[in-house]
Amino acid sequence: MTTTPESATTFEPYAAPSEAVDPSWAGNETGRPVGEEDSAAETSQRPGLDGTTGDFDLEDRHSLRRVAGLSTELEEVTEVEYRKLRLERVVLAGVWSGGNSADAENSIVELAALAKTAGSVVLEGLVQRRNHPDPATYIGSGKVEELREVVTATGADTVICDGELTASQLRNLEDRVKVKVVDRTMLILDIFAQHAKSREGKAQVELAQLDYLSQRLRGWGDSLSRQAGGRAGGAGGGVGTRGPGETKLETDRRRIRTRMAKLRRELDGMRTARETKRANRRRNAVPSVAIVGYTNAGKSSLLNRLTGAGVLVEDALFATLDPTVRRAQTSDGREYTFTDTVGFVRHLPHELVESFRSTLEEAGDADLLLHVVDGSHPDPEGQITAVREVLAEIGASSVPELIAVNKIDDADSLDVTRILRAEARSVAVSARTGLGIDELRARIEDELPRPPVEVDALVPYERGELLSKLHTAGDVMSLEHEAEGTRVRARVSQSLAAALAPFSR
């Protein structure tokens, strides 16, 4: 990449994604489902006897891949049709307004990966060096002409801009390049719409799409024509055209507001159910570990390796949208949960953060954040910063954090060492090969909160259910069998300590 104002970066067409996932990534079978608390997804799949549930989900997703070659040239379409974009052959356009050339390169490469995940073929990318984006067309007038020539030469259907565009910028660019223009936010929303599976996930994505669309409503040709109002209807409009009048723009905006209000009511009800499940886990003193990190850092692969969960694994951005909860055990028998969350990305759209807030709150309520970092990425430190910005936005920055530098089998050892030195609480692992997993489990166990109350009790043999709770929810320090019962010293929760009080010394 050069730094001249009219410079361009060219990308080769991307190959189709792999159609298979290595079953060995599923890891061991030490974990087990949590029951109704396992997942917020109503369609969540359990691993089969062969542990290939994730493969079945992957086949279903690939069966819905978009077909290249469908035209998306500007035509008279409704606003609902406009946001259901079909992205096929695309050209990327970005503005480099800050940072160094490596940052600009990483940003446009990430945009290409997002376009690939959405089902597009990236033909070429253009990057312009400017102090700030052009207020009218995002890129300068000279670069717009170059972009139009590239679109004509390559036969592209869509232009994707590496930024969030205003309604006027979108309209002006489309008028100049004569194909549909999509910004980064719209692209991410499109990916989320493709990958959402649960009822809650679909409602969250739709709410984010409508919130984004409501600020950018526009149409073409007669689609925004106004009904004649008052005496204006007498100029040939005839019966039925006289009245106050309402533009199609106003009609769309009103219907969008109504639909958003309904979605918010539905999500409030789902949020109550999710909070009830979290309260039940807290009441039973089950510690929780939330797996967070940049998209495609390997969070789901690591969950499979740690618990044998069998969740979907795909080398694509935002493969996981619906949180999955799985139960695990420490070496001394204490139970805790892992929660796989949606991945983050630089400049994650504010609409998505707000819509997915109830899901992201799983991280804020956790006892430990397992922050997964892609050690093979060109800019892992930038990913760490982007994730922490989102965590701060959802109020999870105060939760203890343990960093797992993943994909060390593909990463440069110097990069991994640099991260481990910069982050004191970090472990290097490979979810694919299992390297470092035992050390990671041990670190997680050390970081989990210990029960607050120490008890010394003689539990009668007929109260075996108390001993069972001690082993699953407490930290047993010593245990001896006597004639009257079992003598046990342990650290337990306050509720369990109250149940053991009649048998304590």
C-alpha positions as CSV (number, residue, x, y, z in Angstrom):
1,M,0.0,0.0,0.0
2,T,1.2,3.4,-0.9
3,T,0.3,6.6,0.9
4,T,-0.5,8.8,-2.1
5,P,-4.0,10.2,-2.2
6,E,-5.0,8.2,-5.2
7,S,-3.4,4.9,-4.1
8,A,-5.1,1.5,-4.3
9,T,-4.7,-1.9,-2.9
10,T,-5.8,-4.9,-4.9
11,F,-7.2,-8.2,-3.5
12,E,-7.4,-11.5,-5.3
13,P,-10.8,-13.2,-5.4
14,Y,-11.3,-15.4,-2.3
15,A,-11.6,-19.1,-2.5
16,A,-14.7,-20.9,-1.1
17,P,-14.5,-21.7,2.6
18,S,-13.7,-25.2,3.7
19,E,-16.6,-27.6,3.9
20,A,-15.3,-29.6,6.9
21,V,-14.2,-29.1,10.4
22,D,-11.7,-31.4,12.1
23,P,-13.8,-33.5,14.6
24,S,-10.7,-33.7,16.8
25,W,-11.3,-30.1,17.8
26,A,-14.2,-31.2,19.9
27,G,-11.7,-32.1,22.6
28,N,-12.4,-34.5,25.5
29,E,-15.8,-35.5,26.9
30,T,-15.4,-34.3,30.5
31,G,-18.1,-31.7,30.2
32,R,-21.9,-32.2,30.2
33,P,-24.9,-30.2,29.3
34,V,-26.4,-27.9,32.0
35,G,-30.0,-28.7,31.0
36,E,-32.3,-25.8,30.4
37,E,-29.6,-23.3,31.2
38,D,-27.3,-24.7,28.5
39,S,-28.1,-22.1,25.8
40,A,-30.2,-19.1,25.1
41,A,-30.8,-20.5,21.7
42,E,-34.1,-22.3,21.4
43,T,-32.7,-24.4,18.6
44,S,-29.4,-25.2,20.4
45,Q,-28.1,-28.6,19.4
46,R,-26.6,-31.2,21.7
47,P,-23.5,-33.1,20.6
48,G,-24.4,-36.6,19.2
49,L,-22.7,-39.8,20.2
50,D,-20.0,-39.1,17.6
51,G,-19.6,-35.4,18.7
52,T,-20.4,-34.1,15.2
53,T,-23.3,-31.7,16.0
54,G,-21.1,-28.7,15.0
55,D,-20.4,-30.3,11.6
56,F,-24.2,-30.7,11.0
57,D,-24.7,-27.0,11.8
58,L,-21.8,-26.1,9.5
59,E,-23.3,-28.1,6.6
60,D,-26.7,-26.3,7.2
61,R,-25.0,-22.9,7.1
62,H,-23.0,-23.7,3.9
63,S,-26.1,-24.9,2.2
64,L,-27.4,-21.4,2.5
65,R,-24.4,-19.7,0.9
66,R,-25.2,-17.0,-1.5
67,V,-24.8,-17.5,-5.3
68,A,-22.5,-15.1,-7.1
69,G,-23.7,-13.4,-10.2
70,L,-27.0,-12.0,-9.1
71,S,-27.5,-8.4,-10.1
72,T,-27.9,-5.7,-7.4
73,E,-27.9,-2.7,-9.7
74,L,-30.0,0.2,-8.6
75,E,-33.7,-0.2,-9.4
76,E,-37.1,0.7,-7.9
77,V,-37.1,-1.3,-4.7
78,T,-38.9,-0.9,-1.4
79,E,-37.0,0.1,1.8
80,V,-37.5,-3.5,3.2
81,E,-36.0,-5.0,0.1
82,Y,-33.1,-2.5,0.3
83,R,-31.8,-3.7,3.6
84,K,-32.1,-7.4,2.5
85,L,-29.0,-6.9,0.4
86,R,-27.5,-9.6,-1.8
87,L,-23.8,-9.1,-1.7
88,E,-21.9,-11.0,-4.4
89,R,-19.0,-9.4,-6.4
90,V,-17.7,-6.4,-4.4
91,V,-15.1,-3.7,-4.5
92,L,-13.8,-2.3,-1.2
93,A,-13.2,1.4,-0.5
94,G,-11.5,2.8,2.6
95,V,-10.2,6.0,4.0
96,W,-6.9,6.1,5.9
97,S,-7.2,9.0,8.2
98,G,-5.0,8.0,11.2
99,G,-2.5,5.5,12.4
100,N,0.2,3.9,10.3
101,S,0.0,2.0,7.0
102,A,-0.1,-1.3,8.8
103,D,-3.3,-0.2,10.6
104,A,-4.9,0.7,7.3
105,E,-3.8,-2.6,5.8
106,N,-5.3,-4.6,8.7
107,S,-8.5,-2.7,8.5
108,I,-9.1,-3.3,4.8
109,V,-8.1,-6.9,5.2
110,E,-10.6,-7.3,8.0
111,L,-13.3,-5.7,5.8
112,A,-12.4,-8.3,3.1
113,A,-12.9,-11.1,5.6
114,L,-16.2,-9.6,6.6
115,A,-17.3,-9.5,3.0
116,K,-16.2,-13.1,2.5
117,T,-18.2,-14.2,5.5
118,A,-21.3,-12.4,4.1
119,G,-21.0,-14.6,1.0
120,S,-19.2,-12.2,-1.4
121,V,-16.3,-12.4,-3.7
122,V,-13.8,-9.5,-3.2
123,L,-12.5,-8.3,-6.5
124,E,-10.4,-5.2,-5.6
125,G,-9.8,-2.7,-2.8
126,L,-9.1,1.0,-2.9
127,V,-7.6,3.0,0.0
128,Q,-7.3,6.7,0.1
129,R,-5.1,8.8,2.4
130,R,-7.1,11.7,3.8
131,N,-7.2,13.7,7.0
132,H,-10.9,12.9,7.3
133,P,-13.6,11.3,5.1
134,D,-15.2,13.5,2.5
135,P,-18.6,14.8,3.9
136,A,-20.3,14.3,0.6
137,T,-19.0,11.1,-0.8
138,Y,-16.7,9.6,1.9
139,I,-13.8,9.4,-0.5
140,G,-12.6,12.3,-2.6
141,S,-14.0,13.1,-6.0
142,G,-11.0,11.9,-7.9
143,K,-11.1,8.5,-6.0
144,V,-14.8,8.3,-6.8
145,E,-14.1,8.4,-10.5
146,E,-11.4,5.8,-10.0
147,L,-13.8,3.6,-8.1
148,R,-16.5,3.9,-10.8
149,E,-13.9,2.8,-13.4
150,V,-12.9,-0.2,-11.3
151,V,-16.6,-1.2,-10.8
152,T,-17.2,-1.0,-14.5
153,A,-14.0,-2.9,-15.4
154,T,-14.6,-5.7,-12.8
155,G,-18.3,-6.0,-13.2
156,A,-18.8,-5.5,-9.5
157,D,-22.3,-5.5,-8.0
158,T,-21.7,-3.7,-4.8
159,V,-19.2,-1.3,-3.2
160,I,-18.4,-1.7,0.5
161,C,-17.0,1.2,2.4
162,D,-14.8,0.7,5.5
163,G,-16.7,3.1,7.7
164,E,-20.2,4.2,8.7
165,L,-21.7,6.4,6.0
166,T,-24.5,8.9,6.3
167,A,-27.6,8.7,4.2
168,S,-26.4,11.5,1.9
169,Q,-23.0,9.9,1.5
170,L,-24.6,6.6,0.5
171,R,-26.9,8.3,-2.0
172,N,-24.2,10.4,-3.5
173,L,-21.9,7.5,-4.0
174,E,-24.6,5.4,-5.5
175,D,-25.5,8.2,-7.9
176,R,-21.8,8.3,-9.0
177,V,-20.8,4.6,-9.2
178,K,-24.3,3.3,-10.3
179,V,-24.2,0.2,-8.1
180,K,-25.4,-0.3,-4.6
181,V,-23.2,1.0,-1.8
182,V,-22.9,-0.7,1.6
183,D,-21.0,0.6,4.6
184,R,-19.2,-1.5,7.3
185,T,-22.1,-1.3,9.8
186,M,-24.6,-2.6,7.2
187,L,-22.3,-5.4,6.3
188,I,-21.9,-6.6,9.9
189,L,-25.7,-6.4,10.4
190,D,-26.1,-8.5,7.3
191,I,-23.7,-11.2,8.7
192,F,-25.6,-11.2,12.0
193,A,-28.9,-11.6,10.2
194,Q,-27.5,-14.7,8.3
195,H,-26.0,-16.4,11.4
196,A,-28.7,-15.7,14.1
197,K,-30.5,-19.0,15.0
198,S,-32.4,-18.5,18.2
199,R,-35.6,-16.4,18.6
200,E,-33.8,-14.0,20.8
201,G,-30.9,-13.7,18.4
202,K,-33.1,-13.0,15.5
203,A,-35.1,-10.4,17.4
204,Q,-31.8,-8.7,18.5
205,V,-30.5,-8.5,15.0
206,E,-33.8,-7.2,13.5
207,L,-33.9,-4.5,16.2
208,A,-30.4,-3.4,15.3
209,Q,-31.2,-3.4,11.6
210,L,-34.3,-1.3,12.1
211,D,-32.5,1.1,14.3
212,Y,-29.8,1.6,11.7
213,L,-32.3,1.8,8.8
214,S,-34.6,4.3,10.5
215,Q,-31.8,6.9,10.3
216,R,-31.1,6.2,6.6
217,L,-34.5,5.9,5.0
218,R,-34.6,6.9,1.4
219,G,-35.9,5.7,-1.9
220,W,-35.7,6.2,-5.7
221,G,-38.0,7.6,-8.3
222,D,-41.7,7.6,-7.5
223,S,-41.3,5.5,-4.4
224,L,-41.2,8.7,-2.3
225,S,-44.0,10.6,-4.1
226,R,-46.4,12.4,-1.9
227,Q,-50.1,12.0,-1.8
228,A,-51.7,15.4,-2.7
229,G,-53.0,17.2,0.2
230,G,-55.7,20.0,0.5
231,R,-56.6,21.8,-2.7
232,A,-53.6,20.3,-4.5
233,G,-55.6,17.2,-5.2
234,G,-57.9,19.2,-7.4
235,A,-55.2,19.5,-10.1
236,G,-56.0,16.2,-11.7
237,G,-55.5,13.8,-8.8
238,G,-59.2,13.0,-8.5
239,V,-61.2,11.3,-5.8
240,G,-59.1,9.7,-3.0
241,T,-56.1,11.9,-3.4
242,R,-57.3,14.9,-1.4
243,G,-56.3,15.1,2.3
244,P,-53.4,15.8,4.6
245,G,-51.2,13.4,2.7
246,E,-48.3,11.2,3.8
247,T,-45.1,10.3,2.1
248,K,-43.9,6.8,1.8
249,L,-40.9,7.9,3.9
250,E,-43.2,8.8,6.7
251,T,-45.1,5.6,6.4
252,D,-42.0,3.5,6.5
253,R,-40.7,5.4,9.5
254,R,-43.9,4.9,11.4
255,R,-44.1,1.2,10.7
256,I,-40.4,0.8,11.7
257,R,-41.1,2.6,15.0
258,T,-44.1,0.3,15.7
259,R,-42.0,-2.8,14.9
260,M,-39.1,-1.7,17.1
261,A,-41.4,-1.1,20.0
262,K,-42.8,-4.6,19.7
263,L,-39.3,-6.2,19.4
264,R,-38.2,-4.3,22.6
265,R,-41.1,-5.7,24.5
266,E,-40.3,-9.2,23.4
267,L,-36.6,-8.8,24.3
268,D,-37.6,-7.5,27.7
269,G,-39.5,-10.7,28.3
270,M,-36.5,-12.8,27.2
271,R,-34.2,-10.8,29.3
272,T,-36.3,-11.6,32.4
273,A,-35.9,-15.4,31.7
274,R,-32.2,-15.0,31.2
275,E,-31.8,-13.1,34.4
276,T,-33.8,-15.8,36.3
277,K,-31.4,-18.5,35.0
278,R,-28.4,-16.4,36.1
279,A,-30.0,-15.8,39.5
280,N,-30.5,-19.6,39.9
281,R,-26.8,-20.2,39.2
282,R,-25.8,-17.6,41.7
283,R,-28.2,-19.0,44.3
284,N,-26.6,-22.4,43.9
285,A,-23.1,-20.8,44.1
286,V,-22.0,-22.0,40.7
287,P,-19.0,-19.9,39.5
288,S,-19.2,-18.8,35.9
289,V,-16.5,-18.2,33.3
290,A,-17.4,-16.0,30.2
291,I,-15.4,-16.7,27.1
292,V,-14.9,-13.3,25.3
293,G,-12.6,-12.1,22.5
294,Y,-12.3,-10.9,19.0
295,T,-14.4,-12.6,16.4
296,N,-12.8,-15.7,14.9
297,A,-10.2,-15.9,17.7
298,G,-11.2,-19.5,18.4
299,K,-13.6,-19.1,21.4
300,S,-15.9,-21.9,20.3
301,S,-13.0,-24.2,19.5
302,L,-11.6,-23.6,22.9
303,L,-15.0,-24.3,24.5
304,N,-15.1,-27.6,22.6
305,R,-11.6,-28.5,23.8
306,L,-12.4,-27.6,27.4
307,T,-15.8,-29.2,27.8
308,G,-16.5,-31.4,24.7
309,A,-19.5,-29.1,23.9
310,G,-19.7,-29.9,20.2
311,V,-20.7,-26.3,19.2
312,L,-20.4,-25.0,15.7
313,V,-16.8,-24.2,14.7
314,E,-16.2,-22.3,11.4
315,D,-13.2,-20.2,10.1
316,A,-15.4,-17.2,9.6
317,L,-16.2,-14.0,11.4
318,F,-19.2,-14.0,13.8
319,A,-19.8,-17.7,13.5
320,T,-21.3,-17.7,17.0
321,L,-24.1,-15.3,17.9
322,D,-26.2,-17.3,20.4
323,P,-24.5,-17.8,23.7
324,T,-24.0,-21.3,24.9
325,V,-23.5,-22.4,28.5
326,R,-21.7,-25.6,29.4
327,R,-20.9,-27.1,32.8
328,A,-17.4,-28.2,33.8
329,Q,-15.6,-29.5,36.9
330,T,-12.4,-28.6,38.7
331,S,-9.9,-31.3,39.6
332,D,-11.3,-31.3,43.2
333,G,-14.9,-31.7,42.0
334,R,-16.2,-28.2,42.2
335,E,-18.6,-27.3,39.4
336,Y,-18.6,-24.1,37.3
337,T,-19.9,-23.0,33.9
338,F,-18.4,-21.8,30.6
339,T,-20.4,-19.3,28.5
340,D,-19.5,-18.8,24.9
341,T,-20.4,-15.2,23.8
342,V,-20.6,-13.3,20.6
343,G,-17.3,-12.1,19.2
344,F,-16.3,-8.5,19.1
345,V,-14.8,-6.4,16.3
346,R,-13.2,-3.0,15.8
347,H,-15.9,-0.3,15.6
348,L,-18.7,-2.7,16.6
349,P,-21.9,-1.0,15.6
350,H,-23.5,0.8,18.5
351,E,-26.9,-0.6,17.4
352,L,-25.6,-4.1,17.9
353,V,-24.1,-3.4,21.3
354,E,-27.5,-2.0,22.5
355,S,-29.6,-4.8,20.9
356,F,-27.3,-7.6,22.2
357,R,-26.8,-5.9,25.7
358,S,-28.9,-8.6,27.4
359,T,-26.6,-11.3,25.9
360,L,-23.4,-9.4,26.5
361,E,-24.4,-9.0,30.2
362,E,-23.4,-12.6,30.6
363,A,-19.8,-11.3,30.6
364,G,-20.6,-8.6,33.1
365,D,-22.1,-11.1,35.6
366,A,-19.3,-13.6,35.2
367,D,-16.8,-14.4,38.0
368,L,-13.9,-14.6,35.4
369,L,-13.4,-13.5,31.8
370,L,-11.5,-15.9,29.6
371,H,-10.2,-13.4,27.0
372,V,-9.2,-15.4,23.9
373,V,-6.7,-13.7,21.6
374,D,-5.7,-14.9,18.1
375,G,-1.9,-15.2,18.4
376,S,-1.6,-15.6,14.6
377,H,-3.3,-12.3,13.8
378,P,-1.1,-9.5,12.4
379,D,-2.3,-7.1,15.2
380,P,-3.3,-9.1,18.3
381,E,-2.7,-6.1,20.6
382,G,-5.2,-4.1,18.5
383,Q,-7.7,-6.9,19.0
384,I,-7.2,-6.9,22.8
385,T,-7.8,-3.1,22.9
386,A,-11.0,-3.4,20.8
387,V,-12.4,-6.1,23.0
388,R,-11.6,-4.2,26.2
389,E,-13.4,-1.1,24.8
390,V,-16.6,-3.1,24.3
391,L,-16.2,-4.7,27.7
392,A,-16.0,-1.3,29.3
393,E,-19.1,-0.2,27.4
394,I,-21.2,-3.0,28.8
395,G,-19.8,-2.6,32.3
396,A,-17.6,-5.7,32.4
397,S,-14.2,-4.0,32.7
398,S,-13.9,-4.7,36.5
399,V,-14.4,-8.5,36.1
400,P,-11.1,-10.5,36.6
401,E,-9.5,-11.4,33.2
402,L,-7.4,-14.3,32.1
403,I,-5.9,-14.0,28.6
404,A,-5.6,-17.2,26.5
405,V,-3.3,-16.6,23.5
406,N,-4.8,-19.1,21.0
407,K,-3.6,-20.6,17.7
408,I,0.1,-20.7,18.9
409,D,0.6,-23.6,16.4
410,D,0.2,-21.1,13.6
411,A,1.6,-18.0,15.4
412,D,5.1,-16.5,15.4
413,S,6.8,-17.4,18.7
414,L,8.1,-13.8,19.1
415,D,4.6,-12.4,18.8
416,V,3.3,-14.9,21.4
417,T,6.2,-14.1,23.8
418,R,5.5,-10.4,23.4
419,I,1.9,-10.8,24.4
420,L,2.7,-13.1,27.4
421,R,5.2,-10.5,28.7
422,A,2.8,-7.6,28.3
423,E,-0.1,-9.5,30.0
424,A,0.8,-10.9,33.4
425,R,-2.3,-13.1,33.6
426,S,-2.0,-15.0,30.3
427,V,-1.5,-18.5,29.0
428,A,-0.5,-19.7,25.5
429,V,-2.7,-22.5,24.1
430,S,-3.8,-24.2,20.9
431,A,-7.4,-25.3,20.7
432,R,-6.6,-27.3,17.6
433,T,-3.8,-29.4,19.0
434,G,-4.5,-29.2,22.7
435,L,-1.2,-27.6,23.5
436,G,-1.4,-25.7,26.8
437,I,-5.0,-26.7,27.6
438,D,-4.0,-28.5,30.9
439,E,-2.2,-25.3,32.1
440,L,-5.2,-23.2,31.1
441,R,-7.5,-25.4,33.1
442,A,-5.2,-25.1,36.1
443,R,-5.1,-21.3,35.8
444,I,-8.9,-21.1,35.5
445,E,-9.3,-23.2,38.7
446,D,-6.9,-20.9,40.5
447,E,-8.8,-17.8,39.4
448,L,-12.2,-19.1,40.3
449,P,-13.7,-17.5,43.5
450,R,-13.5,-19.7,46.6
451,P,-16.6,-20.2,48.8
452,P,-16.5,-17.6,51.7
453,V,-17.4,-19.6,54.8
454,E,-15.3,-22.3,56.4
455,V,-17.2,-25.1,58.2
456,D,-16.2,-28.1,60.3
457,A,-19.2,-30.5,60.6
458,L,-20.1,-34.1,61.4
459,V,-22.7,-34.9,58.8
460,P,-24.9,-38.0,59.6
461,Y,-24.8,-40.7,57.0
462,E,-28.5,-40.3,56.4
463,R,-27.8,-36.7,55.1
464,G,-25.9,-37.8,52.1
465,E,-27.4,-35.0,50.0
466,L,-25.4,-32.5,52.0
467,L,-22.2,-34.3,51.3
468,S,-23.1,-34.3,47.6
469,K,-23.6,-30.5,47.7
470,L,-20.3,-30.1,49.5
471,H,-18.5,-31.9,46.7
472,T,-20.2,-30.0,43.9
473,A,-20.5,-26.5,45.3
474,G,-17.9,-26.4,48.0
475,D,-14.2,-26.7,48.5
476,V,-13.5,-29.8,50.6
477,M,-10.3,-29.6,52.6
478,S,-10.5,-32.8,54.6
479,L,-12.9,-35.7,55.0
480,E,-13.0,-38.6,57.5
481,H,-15.6,-41.3,58.1
482,E,-16.5,-41.8,61.8
483,A,-19.1,-44.0,63.6
484,E,-21.7,-41.2,63.8
485,G,-21.2,-39.8,60.3
486,T,-18.7,-38.1,58.0
487,R,-16.4,-35.4,59.5
488,V,-15.7,-32.8,56.9
489,R,-13.8,-29.5,56.8
490,A,-14.7,-27.3,53.8
491,R,-15.3,-23.9,52.4
492,V,-18.9,-23.4,51.4
493,S,-21.5,-20.7,50.4
494,Q,-23.5,-19.0,53.1
495,S,-26.7,-20.9,52.3
496,L,-24.9,-24.2,52.5
497,A,-23.2,-23.2,55.7
498,A,-26.6,-22.5,57.2
499,A,-27.8,-26.0,56.2
500,L,-24.7,-27.5,57.9
501,A,-25.0,-25.4,61.0
502,P,-26.9,-28.0,63.1
503,F,-24.0,-30.5,62.5
504,S,-21.1,-28.0,63.0
505,R,-18.8,-28.0,66.0
